[in-house]
């Protein structure tokens, strides 16, 4: 135990139970936006006696869920009874009364916390409230793992911006396909299953028109418990997705077709009108983004090019309450994202394969570094193995 950190030994003691709370929180991921996914357990005499996780809005927070279940069991309470939670309890009134009030009313007198609330307005405010009421608080237990639970929420609450993440699957030599466009499959089944977990987590998913026409992706999250979809964005500057046979593409014809949005430039309205014959609905999402609906399709017409395009698109996402976007794309859209510094977070699934072809496409172009010291380096890097494949993920831009 470090003399500078007298709680270190105590934090280590609570790590196994925080892992139980983390497991609960992971079950909530993807269902709680715009709220964070939080997990909580209540421990009595060393045993977990109740569990809770954040419910979809406007449902209860994790602490209140755990307390309610604990009380249904008869609320065993003594000095050993402890609430373990992955995120600092809320201490202000929102849709529901603060969790600090529920904790104090429960009689529990020890609270173990993983992450501090990332909102600068609230960060750390719950701790003195609880301590002044006689509750022992131990903070920072598995804090890094708890922070990692809520990439989207943390970025949004700290910056006011939606999180734009880029996911690519590449060979060892950085290729996303052969020169003929064949890309199925670069990675194995285990890595692809992990992709579906991230698709489920993010509030929206997107791809470029090239990938859409080449691969005809579903852009759904297919999990063991079933498939579902979030809003699906197709970036199509020249409206290639209006061509013959486009109505047969899965994103325009499946049961979630109404969730598909084509993103293009404001100069494309005339082309849309010629294709549709008439526009059924139009509205301004922002001063710079107009929504059009016609023939069962939805379009966002974004003003500007380059960085302005991406800035205006982000603002429209926020208007629609979308706090994060997971982009799966090939080299064309990826190059535009890099060139205009539009990527916040990067997922790279790398397979132990070699294409050995300089003309095969790569997603890593747009901002060449003249010196190695200028190369982009991922921050808060996570490295995971999925069978023979390796995932590297981390922040491209600091939060």
LUMVO-600325 format. One record per residue (C-alpha): residue number from 1; residue in one letter; x, y, z. Coordinates in nm, 4 decimals, m for minus. Example, Ala and Ser with C-alpha at 12.3 -4.5 7.8 and 13.67 -1.06 7.14 Angstrom:
- num, residuo, xx, yy, zz
- 1, A, 1.2300, m0.4500, 0.7800 $
- 2, S, 1.3670, m0.1060, 0.7140 $
This chain:
- num, residuo, xx, yy, zz
- 1, X, 0.0000, 0.0000, 0.0000 $
- 2, X, 0.1387, 0.3404, m0.0975 $
- 3, X, 0.1680, 0.6042, 0.1730 $
- 4, X, 0.0207, 0.8490, m0.0789 $
- 5, X, m0.2840, 0.6297, m0.1361 $
- 6, X, m0.4145, 0.4918, 0.1942 $
- 7, X, m0.7237, 0.3427, 0.0258 $
- 8, X, m0.5250, 0.1256, m0.2164 $
- 9, X, m0.5428, m0.1892, m0.0025 $
- 10, X, m0.9129, m0.1367, 0.0581 $
- 11, X, m0.9794, m0.0867, m0.3141 $
- 12, X, m0.8006, m0.4135, m0.3970 $
- 13, X, m1.0225, m0.5924, m0.1446 $
- 14, X, m1.3374, m0.4771, m0.3268 $
- 15, X, m1.2220, m0.5541, m0.6821 $
- 16, X, m1.3904, m0.8996, m0.7081 $
- 17, X, m1.7256, m0.7494, m0.6149 $
- 18, X, m1.6767, m0.4555, m0.8511 $
- 19, X, m1.6289, m0.7147, m1.1273 $
- 20, X, m1.9753, m0.8442, m1.0367 $
- 21, X, m2.1128, m0.4916, m1.0758 $
- 22, X, m1.9275, m0.4539, m1.4074 $
- 23, X, m2.0928, m0.7712, m1.5347 $
- 24, X, m2.4330, m0.6228, m1.4510 $
- 25, X, m2.3450, m0.2976, m1.6273 $
- 26, X, m2.2418, m0.4799, m1.9457 $
- 27, X, m2.5901, m0.6312, m1.9649 $
- 28, X, m2.7299, m0.2766, m1.9832 $
- 29, X, m2.4983, m0.1488, m2.2571 $
- 30, X, m2.6813, m0.0359, m2.5678 $
- 31, X, m3.0189, m0.0088, m2.3928 $
- 32, X, m2.9726, 0.3027, m2.1785 $
- 33, X, m2.8737, 0.5885, m2.4135 $
- 34, X, m2.8434, 0.8752, m2.3519 $
- 35, X, m2.7866, 0.7592, m1.9931 $
- 36, X, m2.4741, 0.5651, m1.8958 $
- 37, X, m2.4857, 0.1901, m1.8423 $
- 38, X, m2.4303, 0.1284, m1.4713 $
- 39, X, m2.4198, m0.1904, m1.2658 $
- 40, X, m2.4633, m0.2371, m0.8917 $
- 41, X, m2.4612, m0.5194, m0.6389 $
- 42, X, m2.5475, m0.5271, m0.2700 $
- 43, X, m2.3289, m0.7439, m0.0514 $
- 44, X, m2.4217, m0.8840, 0.2912 $
- 45, X, m2.1682, m1.0766, 0.4988 $
- 46, X, m1.9475, m1.1187, 0.1937 $
- 47, X, m2.2196, m1.2538, m0.0369 $
- 48, X, m2.4006, m1.0808, m0.3224 $
- 49, X, m2.7671, m1.0651, m0.2187 $
- 50, X, m2.9075, m0.8307, m0.4873 $
- 51, X, m2.8163, m0.6993, m0.8305 $
- 52, X, m2.9293, m0.4057, m1.0391 $
- 53, X, m2.8494, m0.2336, m1.3670 $
- 54, X, m2.9673, 0.0822, m1.5375 $
- 55, X, m3.3088, 0.0438, m1.6951 $
- 56, X, m3.3991, 0.2051, m2.0297 $
- 57, X, m3.5181, 0.5648, m1.9825 $
- 58, X, m3.7201, 0.6623, m1.7867 $
- 59, X, m3.6564, 0.3525, m1.5745 $
- 60, X, m3.4643, 0.3264, m1.2503 $
- 61, X, m3.0914, 0.3691, m1.2081 $
- 62, X, m2.8782, 0.0711, m1.1089 $
- 63, X, m2.8538, 0.1591, m0.7396 $
- 64, X, m3.2306, 0.1891, m0.7037 $
- 65, X, m3.2813, m0.1389, m0.8896 $
- 66, X, m3.0419, m0.3191, m0.6545 $
- 67, X, m3.1961, m0.1585, m0.3446 $
- 68, X, m3.5483, m0.2519, m0.4570 $
- 69, X, m3.4524, m0.6146, m0.5130 $
- 70, X, m3.2647, m0.6263, m0.1824 $
- 71, X, m3.5656, m0.4912, 0.0029 $
- 72, X, m3.7926, m0.7460, m0.1674 $
- 73, X, m3.5737, m1.0160, m0.0116 $
- 74, X, m3.6221, m0.8757, 0.3369 $
- 75, X, m3.3345, m0.6261, 0.3405 $
- 76, X, m3.0726, m0.8040, 0.5550 $
- 77, X, m2.8812, m0.5130, 0.7090 $
- 78, X, m2.5803, m0.4934, 0.9368 $
- 79, X, m2.2353, m0.3328, 0.9344 $
- 80, X, m2.1273, m0.5679, 0.6538 $
- 81, X, m2.4026, m0.4565, 0.4121 $
- 82, X, m2.2401, m0.2710, 0.1238 $
- 83, X, m2.3549, m0.1219, m0.2053 $
- 84, X, m2.1047, m0.1580, m0.4920 $
- 85, X, m2.1674, 0.0550, m0.8020 $
- 86, X, m1.9671, 0.1187, m1.1198 $
- 87, X, m2.0443, 0.4937, m1.1376 $
- 88, X, m2.0743, 0.7652, m0.8757 $
- 89, X, m2.4405, 0.7844, m0.7638 $
- 90, X, m2.6351, 1.0814, m0.8960 $
- 91, X, m2.6950, 1.3504, m0.6353 $
- 92, X, m2.9287, 1.5922, m0.8178 $
- 93, X, m3.2874, 1.5690, m0.9350 $
- 94, X, m3.3295, 1.4656, m1.2998 $
- 95, X, m3.6059, 1.2441, m1.4396 $
- 96, X, m3.5989, 1.0737, m1.0996 $
- 97, X, m3.4916, 1.1757, m0.7470 $
- 98, X, m3.1178, 1.1359, m0.6751 $
- 99, X, m2.9755, 0.7947, m0.5948 $
- 100, X, m2.7944, 0.9400, m0.2930 $
- 101, X, m3.1342, 0.9900, m0.1292 $
- 102, X, m3.2294, 0.6280, m0.1947 $
- 103, X, m2.8993, 0.5056, m0.0489 $
- 104, X, m2.9407, 0.7111, 0.2676 $
- 105, X, m3.3026, 0.5996, 0.3080 $
- 106, X, m3.1986, 0.2327, 0.2727 $
- 107, X, m2.9787, 0.2390, 0.5825 $
- 108, X, m2.6734, 0.1097, 0.3941 $
- 109, X, m2.3624, 0.2700, 0.5397 $
- 110, X, m2.0867, 0.1637, 0.2995 $
- 111, X, m2.0674, 0.2446, m0.0729 $
- 112, X, m1.7945, 0.1288, m0.3111 $
- 113, X, m1.7636, 0.3291, m0.6351 $
- 114, X, m1.5774, 0.2689, m0.9618 $
- 115, X, m1.5900, 0.5815, m1.1801 $
- 116, X, m1.6377, 0.9415, m1.0793 $
- 117, X, m1.9279, 1.1109, m1.2604 $
- 118, X, m1.7683, 1.2496, m1.5807 $
- 119, X, m1.9982, 1.5531, m1.5817 $
- 120, X, m1.7778, 1.8383, m1.4509 $
- 121, X, m2.0835, 1.9942, m1.2863 $
- 122, X, m2.1500, 1.6844, m1.0763 $
- 123, X, m1.8106, 1.5113, m1.0500 $
- 124, X, m1.7383, 1.4070, m0.6927 $
- 125, X, m2.0379, 1.5861, m0.5379 $
- 126, X, m2.2057, 1.2670, m0.4158 $
- 127, X, m1.9118, 1.1636, m0.1997 $
- 128, X, m1.9211, 1.4474, 0.0564 $
- 129, X, m2.3015, 1.4218, 0.0741 $
- 130, X, m2.2797, 1.0547, 0.1649 $
- 131, X, m1.9859, 1.0959, 0.4017 $
- 132, X, m2.1489, 1.3837, 0.5867 $
- 133, X, m2.4474, 1.1525, 0.6479 $
- 134, X, m2.2173, 0.8867, 0.7993 $
- 135, X, m2.1714, 0.6622, 0.4966 $
- 136, X, m1.8243, 0.5198, 0.4314 $
- 137, X, m1.7260, 0.5783, 0.0663 $
- 138, X, m1.4390, 0.4051, m0.1145 $
- 139, X, m1.3835, 0.5409, m0.4661 $
- 140, X, m1.1746, 0.4403, m0.7653 $
- 141, X, m1.2194, 0.0604, m0.7528 $
- 142, X, m1.1373, m0.0688, m1.1034 $
- 143, X, m1.1902, 0.2880, m1.2222 $
- 144, X, m1.0380, 0.2349, m1.5677 $
- 145, X, m1.2662, m0.0604, m1.6454 $
- 146, X, m1.5670, 0.1322, m1.5172 $
- 147, X, m1.4788, 0.4368, m1.7295 $
- 148, X, m1.4479, 0.2142, m2.0363 $
- 149, X, m1.8083, 0.0995, m1.9976 $
- 150, X, m1.9432, 0.4327, m2.1175 $
- 151, X, m1.7278, 0.5684, m2.3986 $
- 152, X, m2.0225, 0.7346, m2.5707 $
- 153, X, m2.1768, 0.8924, m2.2613 $
- 154, X, m1.8441, 1.0114, m2.1222 $
- 155, X, m1.7441, 1.1800, m2.4491 $
- 156, X, m2.0847, 1.3415, m2.4964 $
- 157, X, m2.1181, 1.4703, m2.1388 $
- 158, X, m1.7640, 1.6131, m2.1345 $
- 159, X, m1.7522, 1.7677, m2.4823 $
- 160, X, m2.1145, 1.8200, m2.5852 $
- 161, X, m2.0323, 1.6319, m2.9068 $
- 162, X, m2.1456, 1.2912, m3.0317 $
- 163, X, m1.8711, 1.0277, m3.0411 $
- 164, X, m1.7751, 0.9265, m3.3958 $
- 165, X, m1.5910, 0.5945, m3.3987 $
- 166, X, m1.4322, 0.4283, m3.7008 $
- 167, X, m1.4089, 0.0497, m3.7180 $
- 168, X, m1.1921, m0.1271, m3.9751 $
- 169, X, m1.0880, m0.4866, m4.0322 $
- 170, X, m0.7433, m0.5177, m4.1902 $
- 171, X, m0.4727, m0.7642, m4.2783 $
- 172, X, m0.1233, m0.7431, m4.1307 $
- 173, X, m0.0257, m0.5193, m4.4212 $
- 174, X, m0.3200, m0.2871, m4.3577 $
- 175, X, m0.5546, m0.3899, m4.6400 $
- 176, X, m0.9357, m0.3978, m4.6201 $
- 177, X, m0.9841, m0.6082, m4.9344 $
- 178, X, m0.8056, m0.7418, m5.2373 $
- 179, X, m0.7713, m0.5184, m5.5434 $
- 180, X, m1.0888, m0.6853, m5.6819 $
- 181, X, m1.2850, m0.5704, m5.3766 $
- 182, X, m1.3156, m0.9107, m5.2096 $
- 183, X, m1.3230, m0.8650, m4.8314 $
- 184, X, m1.5149, m1.1639, m4.6913 $
- 185, X, m1.3844, m1.2515, m4.4555 $
- 186, X, m1.0740, m1.0758, m4.3227 $
- 187, X, m1.1367, m1.1706, m3.9609 $
- 188, X, m1.2810, m1.4835, m3.8025 $
- 189, X, m1.6133, m1.5539, m3.6354 $
- 190, X, m1.5014, m1.4500, m3.2861 $
- 191, X, m1.3894, m1.1046, m3.3965 $
- 192, X, m1.7038, m1.0558, m3.6020 $
- 193, X, m1.9160, m1.1479, m3.2997 $
- 194, X, m1.7397, m0.8744, m3.1028 $
- 195, X, m1.8255, m0.6256, m3.3783 $
- 196, X, m2.1929, m0.7058, m3.3249 $
- 197, X, m2.1583, m0.6287, m2.9546 $
- 198, X, m2.0206, m0.2840, m3.0418 $
- 199, X, m2.2934, m0.2316, m3.3020 $
- 200, X, m2.5425, m0.2991, m3.0248 $
- 201, X, m2.3673, m0.0590, m2.7880 $
- 202, X, m2.3512, 0.2472, m3.0158 $
- 203, X, m2.6716, 0.4503, m3.0657 $
- 204, X, m2.6244, 0.4517, m3.4457 $
- 205, X, m2.4211, 0.2800, m3.7165 $
- 206, X, m2.3029, 0.3981, m4.0572 $
- 207, X, m2.1145, 0.3142, m4.3736 $
- 208, X, m2.0263, 0.4627, m4.7105 $
- 209, X, m2.2025, 0.4121, m5.0435 $
- 210, X, m1.9079, 0.2114, m5.1781 $
- 211, X, m1.9296, m0.0449, m4.8996 $
- 212, X, m2.3089, m0.0500, m4.9308 $
- 213, X, m2.2997, m0.1349, m5.3021 $
- 214, X, m2.0045, m0.3751, m5.2773 $
- 215, X, m2.1111, m0.5763, m4.9708 $
- 216, X, m2.4865, m0.5096, m4.9253 $
- 217, X, m2.4452, m0.5106, m4.5430 $
- 218, X, m2.7343, m0.5470, m4.3008 $
- 219, X, m2.5907, m0.2963, m4.0484 $
- 220, X, m2.7762, m0.4667, m3.7653 $
- 221, X, m2.6608, m0.6041, m3.4323 $
- 222, X, m2.7027, m0.9807, m3.4420 $
- 223, X, m2.6669, m1.1127, m3.0892 $
- 224, X, m2.7425, m1.4545, m2.9399 $
- 225, X, m3.0745, m1.3213, m2.8074 $
- 226, X, m3.1776, m1.1912, m3.1508 $
- 227, X, m3.1184, m0.9177, m3.4076 $
- 228, X, m3.2098, m0.5517, m3.3810 $
- 229, X, m3.1163, m0.2230, m3.5410 $
- 230, X, m3.0333, 0.1336, m3.4462 $
- 231, X, m3.0487, 0.4289, m3.6893 $
- 232, X, m2.8367, 0.3445, m3.9967 $
- 233, X, m2.6550, 0.6213, m4.1864 $
- 234, X, m2.5382, 0.5796, m4.5470 $
- 235, X, m2.2883, 0.8460, m4.6585 $
- 236, X, m2.3548, 0.8933, m5.0280 $
- 237, X, m2.2315, 1.2255, m5.1685 $
- 238, X, m2.3209, 1.1407, m5.5321 $
- 239, X, m2.6358, 0.9381, m5.4474 $
- 240, X, m2.5131, 0.6133, m5.5978 $
- 241, X, m2.7676, 0.4436, m5.3721 $
- 242, X, m3.0508, 0.5676, m5.5948 $
- 243, X, m2.9402, 0.3512, m5.8885 $
- 244, X, m3.1201, 0.0505, m6.0412 $
- 245, X, m3.1692, m0.2310, m5.7943 $
- 246, X, m3.1020, m0.0127, m5.4907 $
- 247, X, m3.4462, m0.0906, m5.3505 $
- 248, X, m3.3283, m0.4497, m5.3065 $
- 249, X, m3.0395, m0.3528, m5.0797 $
- 250, X, m3.0990, m0.4864, m4.7302 $
- 251, X, m3.0878, m0.1498, m4.5518 $
- 252, X, m3.3692, m0.0215, m4.7777 $
- 253, X, m3.5835, m0.3364, m4.7799 $
- 254, X, m3.5638, m0.5126, m4.4420 $
- 255, X, m3.7903, m0.4682, m4.1395 $
- 256, X, m3.5793, m0.1766, m4.0159 $
- 257, X, m3.5744, 0.0155, m4.3449 $
- 258, X, m3.7382, 0.3155, m4.1791 $
- 259, X, m3.4245, 0.3534, m3.9646 $
- 260, X, m3.2005, 0.4041, m4.2710 $
- 261, X, m3.0901, 0.7609, m4.3484 $
- 262, X, m2.8919, 0.8631, m4.6563 $
- 263, X, m2.6519, 1.1512, m4.5845 $
- 264, X, m2.5601, 1.3684, m4.8819 $
- 265, X, m2.4895, 1.7294, m4.9772 $
- 266, X, m2.7475, 2.0070, m4.9970 $
- 267, X, m2.6783, 2.0351, m5.3697 $
- 268, X, m2.8403, 1.6930, m5.4239 $
- 269, X, m3.2014, 1.7965, m5.3609 $
- 270, X, m3.2804, 1.8293, m5.7318 $
- 271, X, m3.1497, 1.4784, m5.8018 $
- 272, X, m3.3647, 1.3374, m5.5205 $
- 273, X, m3.6712, 1.5165, m5.6577 $
- 274, X, m3.6090, 1.3789, m6.0080 $
- 275, X, m3.5723, 1.0274, m5.8652 $
- 276, X, m3.8833, 1.0476, m5.6473 $
- 277, X, m4.1161, 1.2651, m5.8557 $
- 278, X, m4.2038, 1.4644, m5.5457 $
- 279, X, m4.0871, 1.5217, m5.1875 $
- 280, X, m4.3404, 1.4147, m4.9258 $
- 281, X, m4.1856, 1.5849, m4.6232 $
- 282, X, m3.9100, 1.8327, m4.5533 $
- 283, X, m3.7857, 2.0011, m4.2372 $
- 284, X, m3.4776, 2.1772, m4.1060 $
- 285, X, m3.2943, 1.9761, m3.8405 $
- 286, X, m3.0507, 2.2662, m3.8052 $
- 287, X, m2.9741, 2.5745, m4.0120 $
- 288, X, m2.7235, 2.3632, m4.2052 $
- 289, X, m2.9008, 2.0252, m4.2313 $
- 290, X, m3.2366, 1.9597, m4.3996 $
- 291, X, m3.4318, 1.6353, m4.3753 $
- 292, X, m3.6258, 1.5080, m4.6768 $
- 293, X, m3.8594, 1.2065, m4.6867 $
- 294, X, m3.9860, 1.0527, m5.0088 $
- 295, X, m4.0741, 0.7097, m5.1485 $
- 296, X, m3.9963, 0.5436, m4.8169 $
- 297, X, m3.6453, 0.6917, m4.7971 $
- 298, X, m3.5068, 0.9533, m4.5584 $
- 299, X, m3.2273, 1.1904, m4.6578 $
- 300, X, m3.0178, 1.4359, m4.4613 $
- 301, X, m2.8894, 1.7152, m4.6852 $
- 302, X, m2.5821, 1.8626, m4.5178 $
- 303, X, m2.4422, 2.2017, m4.6128 $
- 304, X, m2.0682, 2.2450, m4.6526 $
- 305, X, m1.7683, 2.0318, m4.7373 $
- 306, X, m1.4709, 1.8972, m4.5453 $
- 307, X, m1.4640, 1.9774, m4.1749 $
- 308, X, m1.7757, 2.1945, m4.2062 $
- 309, X, m1.9733, 1.8963, m4.3377 $
- 310, X, m1.8764, 1.6808, m4.0414 $
- 311, X, m1.9377, 1.9629, m3.7921 $
- 312, X, m2.2870, 2.0236, m3.9297 $
- 313, X, m2.3598, 1.6503, m3.9367 $
- 314, X, m2.2600, 1.6175, m3.5693 $
- 315, X, m2.4953, 1.9006, m3.4767 $
- 316, X, m2.7827, 1.7242, m3.6516 $
- 317, X, m2.7064, 1.4022, m3.4630 $
- 318, X, m2.7459, 1.5880, m3.1359 $
- 319, X, m3.0762, 1.7392, m3.2468 $
- 320, X, m3.2022, 1.3827, m3.2993 $
- 321, X, m3.0641, 1.2725, m2.9615 $
- 322, X, m2.7953, 1.0490, m3.1143 $
- 323, X, m2.4826, 1.0668, m2.8997 $
- 324, X, m2.2592, 0.8193, m3.0834 $
- 325, X, m2.2008, 0.6740, m3.4311 $
- 326, X, m2.0108, 0.3536, m3.5160 $
- 327, X, m1.8796, 0.3723, m3.8727 $
- 328, X, m1.7844, 0.0536, m4.0585 $
- 329, X, m1.6374, 0.1528, m4.3893 $
- 330, X, m1.3812, 0.0968, m4.6600 $
- 331, X, m1.1012, 0.3169, m4.7815 $
- 332, X, m1.3019, 0.5982, m4.9448 $
- 333, X, m1.5056, 0.7252, m4.6510 $
- 334, X, m1.2196, 0.6412, m4.4113 $
- 335, X, m0.9848, 0.8690, m4.6060 $
- 336, X, m1.2367, 1.1540, m4.5842 $
- 337, X, m1.2705, 1.1014, m4.2091 $
- 338, X, m0.8943, 1.1127, m4.1563 $
- 339, X, m0.8443, 1.4084, m4.3904 $
- 340, X, m1.0977, 1.6191, m4.2013 $
- 341, X, m1.0072, 1.4933, m3.8527 $
- 342, X, m1.3566, 1.3575, m3.7937 $
- 343, X, m1.2576, 1.0398, m3.6039 $
- 344, X, m1.2726, 1.0426, m3.2237 $
- 345, X, m1.2212, 0.6720, m3.1523 $
- 346, X, m1.0722, 0.3888, m3.3570 $
- 347, X, m1.1349, 0.0119, m3.3647 $
- 348, X, m0.8837, m0.1918, m3.5685 $
- 349, X, m0.9416, m0.5670, m3.6007 $
- 350, X, m0.6232, m0.7129, m3.7467 $
- 351, X, m0.6046, m1.0611, m3.8956 $
- 352, X, m0.2783, m1.2567, m3.9434 $
- 353, X, m0.3085, m1.2433, m4.3221 $
- 354, X, m0.1073, m1.0720, m4.5960 $
- 355, X, m0.2439, m0.9446, m4.9274 $
- 356, X, 0.0976, m0.8264, m5.0508 $
- 357, X, m0.0487, m0.5855, m5.3064 $
- 358, X, 0.0248, m0.2143, m5.3103 $
- 359, X, m0.2930, m0.1554, m5.5130 $
- 360, X, m0.5256, m0.3224, m5.2604 $
- 361, X, m0.7359, m0.0691, m5.0640 $
- 362, X, m0.6346, 0.0563, m4.7210 $
- 363, X, m0.8307, 0.2701, m4.4728 $
- 364, X, m0.5152, 0.4442, m4.3520 $
- 365, X, m0.4698, 0.7387, m4.5853 $
- 366, X, m0.5343, 1.1103, m4.5647 $
- 367, X, m0.2930, 1.2528, m4.3074 $
- 368, X, 0.0588, 1.1310, m4.3916 $
- 369, X, 0.3148, 1.1865, m4.1153 $
- 370, X, 0.6492, 1.3248, m4.2262 $
- 371, X, 0.8153, 1.2044, m3.9065 $
- 372, X, 0.7410, 0.9132, m3.6791 $
- 373, X, 0.7018, 1.1650, m3.3976 $
- 374, X, 0.4026, 1.3071, m3.5885 $
- 375, X, 0.2246, 0.9724, m3.6299 $
- 376, X, m0.1148, 0.9351, m3.4645 $
- 377, X, m0.0981, 0.7299, m3.1456 $
- 378, X, m0.4046, 0.5829, m2.9799 $
- 379, X, m0.4657, 0.6939, m2.6224 $
- 380, X, m0.6043, 0.4677, m2.3486 $
- 381, X, m0.5233, 0.1723, m2.5712 $
- 382, X, m0.7052, m0.1590, m2.5259 $
- 383, X, m0.5719, m0.4750, m2.6901 $
- 384, X, m0.7870, m0.7894, m2.7020 $
- 385, X, m0.7567, m1.1253, m2.8776 $
- 386, X, m1.0428, m1.2966, m3.0583 $
- 387, X, m0.9190, m1.6324, m3.1825 $
- 388, X, m0.6343, m1.5574, m3.4251 $
- 389, X, m0.7315, m1.1895, m3.4595 $
- 390, X, m0.6343, m0.8883, m3.2503 $
- 391, X, m0.8420, m0.5808, m3.1682 $
- 392, X, m0.6659, m0.2494, m3.1047 $
- 393, X, m0.8974, 0.0272, m2.9872 $
- 394, X, m0.8419, 0.3673, m2.8363 $
- 395, X, m0.8938, 0.7425, m2.8567 $
- 396, X, m0.7665, 0.9260, m3.1612 $
- 397, X, m0.8490, 1.2626, m3.0087 $
- 398, X, m0.8231, 1.3380, m2.6401 $
- 399, X, m1.1526, 1.3811, m2.4555 $
